[in-house]
Amino acid sequence: MEEQALFHTDIWNPLAYLGIENHFFDLNLETLTHTWFALLIILLASIFARIAIRKPESIPGHLVLKGIRSLYSLIQQSLGRVRSYHFYFISSIFLFIFICNALPLLPFLEEPTKDPNTTFALAIIAILFAQIEGLKSHGFMAFIQEYLKMPLTLYNRKKPITPQIPFIIAKSLINIVAGGLSFPLELMSKSANLISLALRLFGNIFGGAVIVGLLKKATSGSILINIILIGTGLNLIVTFFFGLFEAFIQAFVFTILATTYLSLATQTHETSNQQT
């Protein structure tokens, strides 16, 4: 009973006060707290960056501008034409994931991204943003045709319509059947992108957290091992590898994939519009 009580102390349902006790609305207090710490760090970093770029000739100002230009150039290479809100969205995702991944470098804090709810939320946001931008670029009917593949052209505009009516009806039926069969496949494809995007980030961060946790447990009861780790610097190597290097790599990979999905959605649609 004590173990169950201890377990439930980390769970909070904000709708329980209204009588809604479904576990779908449960929130992990540990993840929620660490996420707010990450947002606080981002806020402070944004204020610092805002002050730094006022003096671009200074070292902090130069580093901030260099980072912004590098990220903008990377996004431009993927998208071709970069809208301002595309840059804001992608750079925000990168900064948020990187800060969340690197949070264990601070005492008593852990990665919110080792919780699959966080990674799935980020993946859903990235995929939905790409789909919405695809809808805006392509238009509603052409966007629907991305899911309902209709291989046959109904009629030839250069010929009279009346003789083509039987063929139009037959082709329409074939298109309906083909669209009905392609819709679940396209939906599964988009769902697979979402799941792979979320699980890739979760798996790598969770795996790193497990390795660091095992190392801490292995060294907690041995003074000799601690001396060896401190003397060789192995503890710092492991900590900074999973705290900085992996944090950056995983944020970078997630951002690149999100940018790629956005590029595929918008560029494909724009090309279709030009051809029509």
PyMOL commands that set and color helices and strands:
alter all, ss='L'
color gray80, all
select helices_A, chain A and resi 2-8+16-18+23-25+29-52+59-79+84-105+112-114+116-138+140-147+162-220+223-232+234-275
alter helices_A, ss='H'
color red, helices_A
select strands_A, chain A and resi 11-12+27-28
alter strands_A, ss='S'
color yellow, strands_A
deselect
rebuild
show_as cartoon
